[in-house]
Amino acid sequence: MMVKLWLTGTLSVCPAGESHVASSLVPKIYKGGIERPDVTLSDQIMNADDFIVLCSKVFYLDLDFVTVNDGDGNPVSFKWLLEHQTPCDHFTYRFRTSFHNTSKADFKELWKIPHLCYYGTLYLVDVPKEFDIDSLLSFLK
């Protein structure tokens, strides 16, 4: 029997020492209630396909030290996350300080992603030094 989750509010996945819980839950999400739900993931590792599915079903997404891997098991860049994410009302992303897999050139290119202007809030935490603030300011003008 296949179990499906119908989210009607908030789902927080913040287990201590279990980094693959989100990957086991995301495929089971059937849909959200009347509004798309809020999802917070902390210290999780998930694959790119699950990330894309999750983004299509949420209103608010908070990724706190979450790693998204491609089909070969390599972490994708932050730019890739934004390019492949369905815009949601609120997106929070906390960078891993030791690893973020995004070059200075990628940070400059972020603001050229067409659907980025449809986010209600884009909140970035522990932004690496490679982040290009001048490109962000040009985008905001």
C-alpha positions in Angstrom: 0.0 0.0 0.0 1.4 3.4 -1.0 1.1 6.1 1.6 0.4 9.7 0.5 0.8 12.8 2.6 -1.8 15.6 2.3 -0.2 18.7 3.8 -2.6 21.2 5.3 -0.2 23.4 7.2 3.5 23.3 8.0 5.9 20.4 7.6 9.3 20.8 9.5 11.9 18.1 9.0 14.8 18.7 11.4 15.9 15.3 12.7 19.2 15.0 14.6 21.5 12.7 12.7 19.1 11.6 10.0 20.0 13.4 6.8 17.8 11.5 4.3 14.4 11.9 6.0 13.2 14.5 3.4 14.1 12.2 0.5 11.8 9.6 1.9 8.9 12.1 2.5 8.9 14.2 -0.6 7.8 11.4 -3.0 4.8 10.7 -0.7 3.5 14.3 -0.8 0.2 14.1 -2.6 -0.7 17.8 -2.5 -1.2 20.6 -0.1 -4.6 21.7 1.3 -6.4 24.7 -0.1 -3.2 26.7 0.0 0.2 25.2 -0.7 1.9 24.4 2.6 5.0 25.7 4.3 8.0 23.4 4.4 11.2 23.7 6.5 14.1 21.3 6.0 17.2 21.3 8.1 20.4 19.3 7.7 19.0 17.2 4.9 20.4 15.7 1.7 18.0 15.2 -1.2 18.1 14.5 -4.9 17.4 17.1 -7.6 14.2 15.3 -8.8 12.7 15.4 -5.2 13.7 19.1 -4.9 11.8 20.0 -8.1 8.7 18.1 -7.0 8.8 19.7 -3.5 9.1 23.2 -5.0 6.0 22.7 -7.1 3.9 21.8 -4.0 4.9 24.5 -1.4 4.2 28.1 -0.7 7.0 28.7 1.7 10.3 26.9 1.5 13.1 27.1 4.1 16.3 25.2 3.4 18.6 25.3 6.3 21.9 23.5 5.5 20.3 21.4 2.8 22.3 19.7 0.1 20.6 18.9 -3.2 22.5 16.3 -5.3 22.3 15.7 -9.1 21.8 12.3 -10.6 25.5 11.5 -10.1 25.4 12.4 -6.4 27.2 15.7 -6.8 25.9 18.8 -5.0 24.2 21.3 -7.4 24.9 25.0 -7.2 22.7 27.6 -5.6 22.1 29.0 -9.1 20.8 25.6 -10.2 18.4 25.6 -7.3 16.9 28.9 -8.3 16.8 28.0 -12.0 14.9 24.8 -11.3 12.7 26.0 -8.6 9.0 26.9 -9.1 8.8 30.4 -7.7 7.2 30.4 -4.2 6.1 33.2 -2.1 8.9 32.8 0.4 12.3 31.1 -0.1 14.9 31.0 2.6 18.3 29.4 1.9 21.1 29.0 4.5 24.4 28.4 2.8 26.8 25.8 4.2 29.8 27.9 5.2 32.3 25.2 4.2 30.7 24.4 0.9 28.2 26.2 -1.4 29.2 25.1 -4.9 28.5 28.5 -6.4 31.2 30.6 -8.2 31.4 34.3 -8.3 30.3 34.2 -12.0 27.2 32.1 -11.0 26.3 34.7 -8.4 26.5 37.5 -11.0 24.2 35.4 -13.3 21.5 34.8 -10.6 19.7 38.0 -11.3 19.2 37.1 -14.9 16.9 34.2 -14.0 13.5 35.4 -15.4 11.2 34.0 -12.7 13.3 35.4 -9.8 11.2 38.6 -9.8 8.1 36.5 -8.9 9.3 35.6 -5.4 7.6 37.4 -2.6 10.6 37.0 -0.4 14.1 35.7 -1.1 16.0 35.4 2.2 19.7 34.3 2.1 21.6 33.4 5.2 25.4 33.0 5.7 26.0 34.3 2.2 29.5 33.4 1.0 32.1 36.1 0.2 31.8 35.3 -3.5 28.3 36.8 -3.5 28.2 39.8 -5.9 26.3 42.6 -4.1 26.6 45.0 -7.1 24.7 42.6 -9.3 22.0 42.3 -6.6 21.7 46.1 -6.4 21.4 46.4 -10.2 18.6 43.8 -10.1 16.8 45.8 -7.4 16.8 49.0 -9.4 
